[in-house]
Amino acid sequence: MPHLVLADTAAKIGSPEIWNPRIAVVLNNGIATISDAILSRWVAPGYAATPDFQMWRMMLERTSAQGYADVCAAIRDADYTADLARIRAKTLVVVGNDDASTPPALVRAMAEQIVGAAFVEIADAGHLPCVEQPDRFVALLKQHLA
């Protein structure tokens, strides 16, 4: 049986009312003007004080404005809600409990639409639990894939 891992994602994320202003700001003013707001949605409280956090800030701010806007548009336009019931793979759905980009309730709602999916919240992690809690994330992957 195939395995599937869905981490900090959802079938439908946000709406045009959320994404379109973000796209406009980035294209007109650059990512750095909203990087604090973006990163505050990506990481759990306290992670910003770690040495690794600045690497993530630099990575984000070095992303081209057009590239970031295109990704925002792709997320804005994607809606896989109708496809969830078709998933037959053994599925693990993971989310950081402090994820403000794809909040746990949104991710749980997606998991509940996938037959037999396991849902796990990772404590002390935001949108990047593989970065903030790598040992816990890897342990979940190993357990799921065993």
C-alpha positions in Angstrom: 0.0 0.0 0.0 1.4 3.5 -0.8 2.0 5.9 2.0 1.3 9.7 2.0 2.4 12.4 4.4 0.7 15.7 4.4 2.5 18.2 6.6 1.1 21.7 7.5 -1.1 21.9 4.5 -4.8 21.8 3.6 -7.1 21.1 0.7 -8.0 24.8 0.5 -5.9 27.5 2.2 -7.3 31.0 2.5 -9.3 33.0 0.0 -8.6 35.7 -2.6 -9.3 38.3 0.0 -6.3 37.1 2.0 -3.9 36.3 -0.9 -4.5 39.2 -3.3 -3.4 42.0 -1.0 -0.3 40.0 0.0 0.5 39.5 -3.7 0.1 43.2 -4.4 2.3 44.2 -1.4 5.1 41.8 -2.4 5.1 42.9 -6.0 4.9 46.6 -5.2 7.2 46.8 -2.1 9.2 43.5 -1.9 9.0 40.6 0.5 11.2 42.2 3.2 8.3 44.7 3.9 6.1 41.8 5.1 8.7 39.2 6.2 8.0 39.8 9.9 4.3 39.1 9.3 5.0 36.0 7.2 7.5 34.6 9.6 5.3 35.2 12.6 2.8 32.8 11.0 5.5 30.2 10.1 7.2 29.7 13.5 6.2 28.9 17.0 6.8 31.5 19.7 10.4 31.4 20.8 11.9 30.0 17.6 12.7 33.5 16.4 15.3 33.7 19.2 17.2 30.7 17.9 20.3 31.0 15.7 18.6 29.2 12.8 15.8 31.7 12.6 17.9 34.3 10.7 18.7 31.7 8.0 14.9 31.3 7.4 14.5 35.1 7.3 17.3 35.4 4.7 15.9 32.6 2.7 12.5 34.2 2.5 13.8 37.7 1.8 16.0 36.4 -1.0 13.0 34.8 -2.8 12.1 36.8 -5.9 9.0 38.9 -5.4 7.5 37.4 -8.6 8.2 33.9 -7.5 6.7 34.4 -4.1 3.6 36.1 -5.7 3.2 33.2 -8.1 3.3 30.7 -5.3 0.7 32.8 -3.4 -1.5 32.8 -6.5 -1.2 29.0 -6.9 -2.2 28.5 -3.2 -5.0 30.9 -3.6 -6.4 29.1 -6.6 -5.9 25.5 -5.4 -8.8 23.6 -4.0 -8.4 19.9 -3.6 -11.4 19.4 -1.2 -13.3 17.2 -3.7 -10.2 15.0 -4.1 -9.7 14.1 -0.5 -12.2 11.3 -0.5 -10.4 9.6 -3.4 -7.1 9.2 -1.4 -6.5 5.5 -0.6 -2.9 5.7 0.6 -2.1 5.1 4.2 -2.0 8.8 5.2 -0.4 10.7 8.0 -1.4 14.3 8.4 0.9 16.4 10.6 0.7 20.0 11.8 2.6 22.2 14.2 0.3 23.2 17.1 1.4 26.8 16.6 1.0 26.9 12.8 -0.8 30.1 11.9 -0.5 29.6 8.2 -2.4 26.3 8.2 -4.0 26.2 11.7 -4.5 22.8 13.3 -8.3 23.0 13.0 -8.0 23.5 9.3 -5.5 20.6 8.9 -7.6 18.3 11.1 -10.7 19.1 9.0 -8.8 17.9 6.0 -7.5 14.8 7.7 -11.1 13.9 8.7 -12.1 13.8 5.0 -9.3 11.2 4.2 -10.4 7.7 5.0 -8.3 6.2 7.8 -5.9 9.2 8.0 -3.9 9.6 11.2 -3.7 13.2 12.5 -0.9 14.4 14.7 -0.2 17.9 16.2 3.4 18.5 17.0 3.9 20.6 20.1 6.2 23.7 20.1 6.2 23.9 16.3 4.7 26.3 13.7 4.4 25.8 10.0 7.8 24.1 9.8 7.7 21.3 12.3 10.4 19.5 10.3 12.7 22.4 11.2 11.5 23.3 14.7 11.0 19.8 16.0 13.0 17.6 13.6 13.4 14.6 15.9 9.6 14.4 16.6 8.9 14.9 12.9 11.3 12.2 11.8 10.0 9.7 14.4 6.5 10.2 13.1 7.7 9.6 9.5 9.6 6.4 10.5 6.5 5.1 12.4 4.2 5.9 9.5 6.5 4.3 6.9 7.3 1.2 8.9 
